[in-house]
Structure formats: C-alpha cells, structure tokens
C-alpha cells in the first residue's frame, strides 16, 4: 500500500508539474498578447495625437476661413447698399425727368392752342396785307389809266 501511496504522490506530482507547465505556457502567451496590446495602444496613442494636432490645425484654418468669409460678406453688404442707394438715386432722377417731360407735354398742349391761334391771326394779317397791296396796286393802275 505504501507503494500505492508513492505512485499516487508521483501521479499528483506529475499532474502538478503538467499543470504548472501549462500554466507557465499560458501565462507566457498572455504576456506576449499583453505586450502586443501595449504596443498597439502606444501606436494608437501616437496616431490619435497626430490626428488631434491635425484636427486642431484644421479647426483653426476653418475659423480663419469663416472670419475671412464674414469680412468679405460685410464688404459686399456695403457694396450692395451702395448699389441700392445708386438705384434709388437713378429712380429719383427718372421720376424727375418723367415729371419734367409730363409738364413740358402739358404746356405744349396748352400752348399749341395759342400757337394755332397766332398762326391763324398771322394768316389773317398776311391775307389783309396781300389784299391791301392788291388794292393799292389796283388803285395806282386805275390812276395811271385815268391820266
């Protein structure tokens, strides 16, 4: 029985050795995996730092671009305001010209009646003068014939 006890102890010792050997192998594999994960995390940290710097630069450029666009938009607003004022001024000039044109047209219509009357009176005067001349010539001819 004693030998059975030694054999059992030997089996337990061999099983314990196999268990320890397997555990060591597993721990070494886990250690390699953890080292690989640590290296990967370090690489990711470097990449994230690079991405963060690039993102900050991009954000700064975007803000500068937005400020530039805002300034140019404000400049265009003043230009458009000037164009609006110019358009209003041109509209006022057009309105004034229309008023002057209407006034001239109205005065022409009113004066056309006076002009027509003046022309008629002028024609009457010319007719009278022509008739007077003809009578005078006729009288002079009659006087010369009677002499």
Order of alpha helices (4+ residues) and beta strands (2+ residues): alpha
